[in-house]
């Protein structure tokens, strides 16, 4: 009976005939470099994240949500519903690292997300939404490639020094509207703009807010008033955790609390779908003298196509619509949000070249298996976190990883081996060959740029 009720609810809620008043507000909150195990609700005993923990308790927590190995690829996928390889945005924009000791040269990355791409903001805008973007864009910096040219009515984009929390600028429509000189903590400033956008909205139109925090990305810059309590308890955990990083996560958590409070004050909380996600895995090695976090038991971290680089926290909340305290073990990837939101608002004009697939049904039937199909990861680059050119495909419980420098592959059963420590390609050669062929076919289909070998040999 309960399953029937949920199915009926989804049919009623997401009919194409929904009026503007019936369509929910949507807030998508994206963290930067937040690791899979960085929140209390994901088992972190050190970081204090009461707001997000409560959001998970009152909503749905996903255990197998994926992003891409770096920030720009994930953001491009979110905005377009397309795989980053199709867009030629496969690492952070502006980064084209090489390695003199490698047998390959990585491909060049696109300089920005083309204005010709139809974004999530443009899709929702044509469905009656007012749209706002606050924070880290990283898909183009000028007025022709920034959020204001990609469907956002309101934009407050981080400009210069996006990694310095006390020395940065904020742009709107390509013009500087705020420049900090060491007084306003960046995370707090982004929260302030998010609240401002919500306050400005009128109840007759639904709104979409894309709140892209820069936290907890390096630099590790803590707020002074939060440091002492973490310093006092760090020895209890054998210095396994970074107290300064913990303050940055907590500041973001507090900011989200302020956003929720403003929604409640306006009477909009019940009619707002809230999504919280990270753009890639956490940084698990020392950088600038600090190791920010740990993603154990996952293998590796940001920049890698192993689980530590791509499996991220995901929480979805919708009061009285999503059953509280639900855990969802279906896997999905960040480009799936655009078709999901299209189904949510009753927009059937879905482009044929989308790579994402709607997972709307699983929000109401989390115990039903979601037939997502294969998901692919493509990182033909060198990263500042030690990652080297590689790709991967997940299909059901199986995952194949390919090293693009050597051509070697590894096969894992993720149901039994979340840490990817047991290579099964020799015991399951047919499955390894099947996934390898699938990945090659996919690379050709989307026009994925591959590394070029420095000699004439091709694998």
N, C-alpha and C positions, 0 to 999 in steps of 0.2 A: 504493500500500500504506500509506504514512504517513497519508494522509487517512482511509482506512478505519479505521486504528487509533485515530485521534483521535475519530472518530465513535463507535466502539464504546466507547471510554473514557467519553465523555460520557453515553452511554446507561446504562452500568453505574453510574457515579458518582451520577447524579441520578434514579435510580428512586425513586418515592414510598415504597418499602419500606425506605429507608435507616434504619438504627438510629441511636440517639443517638451511639454511638461512631463511626459512619461519617460523620456530618455534620461538615463542617469548622467550625472556629472562623472568625469573620469579624471583621476589624478594618478599619473605615473611617476613614481619617485625612483631615480636611478642613482645608486651609490657608485663610487669610483674606486676600483681595486679592493672592494670588500670581499674577504675570503669566505668560503663556504661555512666555516665553523666560527665566524666572528661574532655571532649573536647568541644571546642566552638561549633563545628558543631552538637554536641548532646545537646546543650542548656546550657553549662556551661558559666556563665557570668564573672567568675573570672580568671580561668586559661587562659593563652595566648598560643594558638596553631595555628598560622596562616598557617603553612605549611600543617598540616593535614586538617585544615578547607578548604584550597584551593584544596587539593587532593579530598576531598569529593565533593566540588563544581564542580570539573572537572571530577568526576567519579561517583561512586555509593555508597550510604550509606545504610547499612542494619539496620533495626530497631529491628529485632528479631533473632540475631545471638547468638549462644550458645557455651560455652566452658564447662569445667568440674569444680568442686568446688575448685580444687587445681592445682598447677603448673605441677608436674610430670605427672598426669593423662592426662592433656590436651596435653602436649608435646608428650607423647607416642601415643595418638590418632592421632595427626597431622602426626607423622612420619610413622604410620603403616596403617591408615585407619580403625583401630579396636577400639572397645570400651575398655576403660581402665580396666573394670571388666574382660574382656576376657584375658587380659595380667597380671592380678593380680597386677596392679599398680594403686591403688585407692586413694592414698594420696601421699604427697611428700615423695620421697625416704629418708629413714633414720629416719622417724618419725613413732613411734608406741606408741602413747599416750594411756593411760588407765585412768579409773576413778573408784576409790574405791567405790563410791556411786552409780555406775550404775549397773543395773542387767545384763549387757552384757560385754563380752570381745571382742574387735575388732579383726578381722583377721590380720595376718601378711602380710606385703607388700613384693613384689618381690624386690630384691636388685638392679636390673638393667634391662634394656631392652635387651633381649637375642639377640645375634648376628645372630641367625637363622631367626629373623624377617626381612622381606623385607621392607626397609624404602623408604620414598619418594625420598631421594637422590639416592638410588640404582635404583629405577624405572626411574628417569629422566636420570641418567647416561647411562643406557642401551638404551636410546633414543637419545643419542648424546650430552648430556649436560655436561658441566664442573660444578662441585658442590662446594659450599663454605658454611661453617658454622661459624658464629661469635657470641660469647656471652654465654648465659646461656644454658647449655645442660640438666643437671639434670636427666639424664637417665643412668648414669654410669660414673665413674671417671677415670678408668685406660685405658691403650692403647687398651685393648680388648673390652671395652664397651663404649668408647668415640666416638665422631663423625667420626674420621678417620677410625674406624672399621665398620662404618655403611654407607659407601658410599660417604663420603665427601673428595674431593681432597685437599681442603684447609680448615684448621680448626684453629680457635683461640678461645679456650674455656676458660671461667672464671674458675680459679683453686681455690686457697685458698681465704677465706674471701670474698665470692661473694656478701655479703651484705654491705661491707665496701667500699665506693666509692673512698677512698684514701689510701687503704692498701690491695692490692689484687695481685693475680698473673694471668698470661695468659699462657695456655698450648697449645702446638701443638704436636699431635701424642704422647701425654702422657708426654712430656718434657716441662719444664718451658722455655718460650721464652721472658717473660717480668715479672718484679716484681716491683710494685709501692711502693714508700716510702713517699707518701704524695704530689706528684707533678702533676700527670696526672689524671684528673677526669675520672672515669670508663666509664661513658656514652660517653664522648669524645673519649676515647681510642677505644671503640668498633666501633664508627663511623669511626675512622681512619683506622681500619682494613677492614671495609666494603668497604671503598673507595679504599684501596690498592687492594682488590680482584677485584673490577670492573676495575681498571686501568690495571691489569695484563691480562685481558681477550682479546682474539682475536676475531675479528668479524665473522670468518668463523664458529664458534661454538656458540650455545646458552649457556647461563649460568643460574644456579639456585643459588641464595643467600638466605640463611636462617639467618636473622639478629635478634637475640634474645636478646633484651636489658634486663638488670636487673632492670631498672627503670620502674615505680617509687616505687619498693618494698622497705620496710624498710631495713636498717636504713634510716631515713630521713636526708640526707646529701645534703644541698643546695650548689650551687656555689655562692660565696659571692657577685659577681657582679650583681646577679639577685634579691637579697633579698629586697632591699630598695623599689622598686616600688610596690611589693606586700604588704609590711608592710604599705605603705602609703594608700593603698586602702582597706585593710582588714576591717577597721571599717565601710566602706560604706556598707558592707554586714553583719553587726552585728556579725563579727567573725565566720561566718558560714563555711568559707573555711580556709584551712591550707596554709599560705603563703610559707612555706618551701617546702611543697609537690608540690605546684604550680611551683616552680623553677625547680624541678626535671622533671616534665612533659614538661616544656618549653625546657629544655636542650635536651630531647629526640626529641622533635619537631624540634629543630634546627639541630640536627644530621641527621634527615631524610631529611631535606632541603639540607644538604651537599651531601647526597647520590643522590638526584634528580639532583643536579647541576652537579655532576660528570657524570651521565648518559647523561645529555644534552650536556656536553662538548665532550663526545665521540660519539655523534650522535646516542645513543642507547635508548633514552627516548621513542621514538615512537614505538619501538618494544619491550617494556618491560611491562609485566603485574605485577602490584604492589598490594600487599595485606597487609593491616595493621589490626591487631587484638590484643586483650588481652587474656591472658591465663586463667583468671578467674575474678570474680568480685573484686571490690575494698575492702579495709579494712575499715569498718565503725564504729569501736569501738576504744577506746584508746588503743594504744600499745606503750610501751616504752615512756610513758608520752604524746603521741600525738595521736589524731585521724586523720589519713591521709586524708580521704575523706568522702563524703556522696553519697549514691546511691539512695536516695529518688527520686521518689515515690516507687521504688522497695523495696521489703521486704528482710531484712537481708543483708548479704554481703559474702565475701570470706569464703569458707568452707561449706556454706549452699547450699541445693538443692532448696531453694526458688530463685526467679528470681534475687535477688541482688547478689547471689553467682555465677550464671551461665550465665546470659544475659550480653553480652559484646559488645563494639563497634567493628564494622567491616566496613572497607572502601576498595573498589576494584577500581583500576584505570588502564585504558589501553587507551592511547590517540588514538582518532579517531576510536576506536572499541566499547568502552562502552559509551553510551550516557551521556554527562555531566549533572550534577545536578539531577541524578536519585535517587529516594528513593525506596528501595525494602523492602516490608513488609513480604516476605516469611521467614519462619523459617528454619534454618539449624544448623548443629553442626560441631565442629572442625574436626572430623574424615571424614567429607565429602570432604575435600580438596584433599586427595590422589586420589580417583576415578575421581574427577573433573579434576585434572591435567592430569590424564591418558587419559581421553577423549579429553582433549585439545591437546595433542601431538599425538593422534591417536594410543595409546597403548591399545589393546583389551585383553591383557592377565590379566584380572582382577581375582584375587583369589576368590574362592567361599565363603571364611569365612570373607570377609570384612564386616564391619558394616556400613561404610560410603556409601553415595549415591551421585552420581554426581549432581551438581546443575548448570552445565555449561549453560544450556538453559536459566536459569533465568537471567544470565548476559546480555542477549540480548532481553529477553521478560519479563522484571521485573513486568509487570502488569498482567501476566498470573499466575494463581495459581500453585505453585510447590507442587506436591503431594509427600511430603517428607515422610509421614508415621510417626509412633511413634518414639520418641527419649527418651532415658532412661538416668537417672543419678543415680549414685551409690556411696555413701560416707559412708561406715560402720565404721566410725572412729570418734575420738574426735579431734577437731582442736584448735589451739591457739587463734582462733577468736570466741570461744564459741559454735561452731557447734557440734552437737551430731549425732550419727549414724542415717542415713536416706536415703531414696531413692525417686525417682520421675519418672513419665512418662508424657510426653506431647504428645497428639494426637489431631491434629487440634486445636481448641480453648480451649480444655479441658486439665487440668493438675491435676494429683493426686500426693499427697505427703504422704509418709508413714514414721512414726517414728519407727525405728527398735528396740527401747528399749521397747516400749509399744504395738506396733502393730497398733496403732491408725492411721487413715487416714484423709486427708482433700482433698476436691475437689474444684477446682477453674475454672472459666470461664475467661481466660486471655483477651478475646476481650473486656469484660466489666469491668474487675477487675485486672489491671496490678499490683496492690499492694498486691494481694492475701490476701485481708482482709475479704472476705465473703465466708465462707465455705458452699458449696452447697451439701454436701454428703447426707443430709437428704431429701432435695427437689429433688435430682436426684440420687436415690439409685441405679438404674440400670446402669447408667453411671459410678458411683463410683465402683460398683462391676466389671464391664467390664474392667476398667483400672487396678484395683487391680489384676484381674486374668491375664491380659496381662503382668503386671510387674512380677508376679510370674513365668509365663511361660518363659519370657525372662531371668530371673535370672538362671533358670535351663538350658536354651539353651546355655548361654555363660559361665556357670560354675562360676557364681559370688559367691565369698566368703562372707558369712554372719557372723554377730557377733554371738558368742556362749553365750548362757545364763549360768549364774553362778549356776542355779539350774536345775532340770530336766524338768521344764515346758517349753513347746515349743508353740509358737503361730503360 
